[in-house]
Amino acid sequence: GPNRGANVLNLRVTNLPIVGMGVQVSDILVVNFGPYTAASVKLLSSSNNIAVLSVVPPECKICTFIQGSATIRLTIALRSDPSISVSVDHTYWRSPRVVSSSLGSLATTVMVSMDQSVNRVGGVLEGSNECSQIFGGQTLILFGLEPTCSWTTDSTTLQINLGAGTSIMPGNFLVFKAGAMATANGLAANEQMSNQLAAPEFPIVLSVVLEGPSTVDMCSSLSLRATAASSRAVLYNWACYDNAILHALLQTENGSVLSFRAGTPEMTVDTSYTFAVAVTDFLGSQSEPATVRVTKQRAPVPVLTFSPPHVAVVSTDEVSVSAGLKFSACSGSVGQMSFTWKQVDGPMIPVRYISGTSSQLFIPASILLGGNSYVFALQVVNDEDPSQTVVGSVQVTVKNAPLIANIVGGSFMQVSTSSTLLLDASNSADPDFEPAFTGETDTALVFLWECIIRKGSKSQACASKQGMLLSFPMGVARLTIPPNTLAPSRGMAYAFKLTVSKIGRLPQSSTMQVSIVELAIPSASISAQHMVGRDGVVGINDDERLGFKGTCDPANATMQWNLFSDLDPSPDVSNFIVGQ
């Protein structure tokens, strides 16, 4: 029953020494729920040595609730001799409560964790309607335009995808409507409640990139552009490290572009200036400053630009940057220009990738390492007038690729009760782990296994045939469950969830649905004669021979090969040599 606002319980008791109606049963019996006495006890009927009692359970204020429920002993005893008693388990159910709420790393989502699997009253489970069913109007305003809400498969976590113009901040309170959520069995609905939003657990490190020419002449204008990767508006703080007067002028600038009109009268000829910009986001976090050094020259020099002006990739991406020149209004004829690239920052890469003499920089995939920043400089010289030399640089940020959480076998498997259940996540990886290419193991990866069994809107932790909750060792990539451990799923499925984490990285998850059947079913495996990628894909050239080998358990099972193609629903397999 519910912990508060309890329902009346009707208890059927045998061998109870009560004769006739109208007896004050509370004078004869004591009914206790753990340490608490029942709020009300009445006799409904008594005949043939069987009494039916009407009992109102008290609220259990000292109960320890786990996933929304707490079990205590319900005891009926004689007042005259408490040793004469009978007892049964009684389970209290507490209405759903919010454990925590926090902004996601990119501040585009909010994650709300509940203390139990919830049953959504009204049946809405995802979309914009779900948000309006759960939250009050003042909270919805904070989510921006057209936010969406959706529950995880076990109904313990709510993800809010914030809309455009969101104004939500850490410290704001999320107000939940009363009656929107109930326990999985529907016994207790939530009261109106609120929870204070926490800052992101893994906030993205704020960074800013500053682009601009390294030189400017007496005729040209000057424009510096700053770019920050942030889902919210940021404040730009400009500075000049070399000139106090110019620095003071910049204190009124807070936009992403800093511009000086033609001739740059604020700057002195034959003088170099170091401009800097830092950004502050809505959380109050400030980036490290980005700088560019600009020299004002007497002779007209071309302005060097890059497309794209800054590069953000993962290690499996190619890098392609093109340089362009804009000549000054003071320039006369333009001669032949020479281009020279060099690397000035970041882990060194082979020189052959930057030894070209063209205006384009090209670096193949998998050369740059994830989690690092590189800076490449380009010097452009006018062959007819070497005084017209311009140098610029482009920053390449190589982001960490997401961790790969991969359970071999796809997303569903069927296993016999008499077979060992093997869940193999050894293909999970950090794509940016450099020794992975040499076959070494990434010992920093952490594996966490969980299991729930779900039917409809109800879910619970997985248990063995004997009713013992399953527990899994921490950190193992291969999970083995012996035969006859799990009961047949009978229309339900065991959901085994793998979470792969690593310090400083966002965790990634994968789920395998497992159906347990009593029939003895064979198991099969397939292997390729080529190297299989971590994504399970075999890559070959069009002139290579491709071979596969299959195995069965038991060995005398009949094996049949099939070929499936996304391009051709009925591919012709007559040209393939298929063995047994």
Steps between C-alpha positions, in 0.01 A plus 500: 500500500600868476710646779274804539123523456485126565231276354288290737632145524262208554679221686370144523610338828433142615490365859419844637311470835224753425131417546219705350480839339538832678805389691761773546773316318759758602449383860600148399762553230802715424580551131848634434676602178861471608531736801173680421151412620218492245304824481170309510392136548139383452334161488304451180388140552565190709376150423628143481815598689586761231504873571526779245664817631499847348835668571630847409882486481696785660760703311845346530730790584814297570482268201800484269364508148694330222376571146179634653407211729566383857388170654420459870322235710125535559426331833166413666537404869273445799513783750478250785789292369714665227687173449189372324533675166513467125695713254546556128706733281341832412655720230467877515530692174614860507401740225777578246760754605771684312852392593685760293476727199792648310586674177668290231858568397394715202224677700248387239343230718387446857518154658259418784560184706212344694524274804306221323342392173194717451164439340398810306144597588319582176724281287704772325863393479686733262482823304391854581176377660698298750674816624169683549349199681784488755614859563329819611473802271781702660739208456395444137589861418860430608524215247468733197296444184367151425699293751453123496505250785557123484559217748769234494387141444494426874297819571746616766654793310333788315694684227389852416621633165499875546353721231624815330534800730527292816586704808538222756796529736653291777320595819158527334230279650312247287139481620322169431122481482317288758360172372712484185697192607418194707677193626538221244199321652294820505447499878650841583506814281742784555420818687607838361875513546800704394868433449788745462687464172871417531781609269631253240697212648736502201493859366655559162821700532433842352738606222528785254676533166623836372562559128657799336793610283849525640566826313305805387619788282429873510208475253309199622241436767548239768247241618552236771238229548453283809302175503394304807334158499208541739129416493421828678598862440845594633661830595820595314769683697760676281844620600819644353813396689738756344320835513314634802298756300384244246429254782273755669309556175435128471329473840171614345510223238314176583408363157669225301650735237751776564528743206723802420418726207726546196842638592466374863568845652498348851822312413853634442703412189786248543351382832376156608190445714388188685122475504332253734146382559344276766137394533275454802198270476167499685648278774765761575780282357771688314719369222872538466574807283575457131747744348611630164793733436450767236775723359412826324739538205570793268517282187170356379473130582226254406256377763516124555178314579419132551196298402376370731642757744529233769464123493338266753513129411541155652803286427321298230427815294712649224621858536485734201576874528530748213684832526391817319663839444332838495724775364510853636356801323855638516640210299625539149559199278481158666784257427543125551438388860680214679333297778680320785321303774643394837371359826544727802302325775360161598643145482731493201375331184713373206642791299375353171146610584598869514787515251288613204533839335134563420247714681318190628575289807380139490551246779355149458277336760651333808817711494398749770441373853170554682495734798775725358526840335727573204611829347630521141660818367516614138754748368418671168774695319475719189785366283542839327489700824606289803411794730141400433502201734202393705473225760180352640402194699201270529407297804379142468322362803469121507213409729480170680282258309218348709584184685369186330273279711444184298352164604578233241191363331291808427211597726310170556590139568310185595666257741392165645474458877747212462761715325756746632408862433807688376488876455821616336582871502872463429455692173408810700774757469626854514565586132762752608703247698819497294643161612176339378660487156776274639262260670556622858212515749358828623506435875336837572163385364244416770216255430176506700226240444135533606192289435127568519203292388207694366140421406292789376558801726626287789865417551715354773856391563591158358504206738603136480259205506547494877395865531847641570575834337770473235826679573781544250874546552628851436729563207460177300446522126371142465202408717427128546179370660496122563224272369175473698562834676218697337138398480329493158399854404151393380405796282735739677867568432802545721658836413874493567640853490872565458647839591858572390673791671841659525631785712436832328271349234124474461373148576334303219247218533369204303216259583452136406150353523523132599213250472541188716318190373478144632559341161850381413602724211830487309743789505686622194791734435656647189851632447664676206840431350562876496547735791165607646469862611374596846166581342469141374559599137749324270670726247651358179609621157286414197761253366548305824369155590274498807451189712288417806503206737200386703480273803205335679440356844414211488735417213246271329246782460397588145666816370348723232662811352307807384604830347314826565560829320370852563530566124336180377227330709553171310870472412616216272725269706561246221849640435608448859670179608316387812629211710334308780 
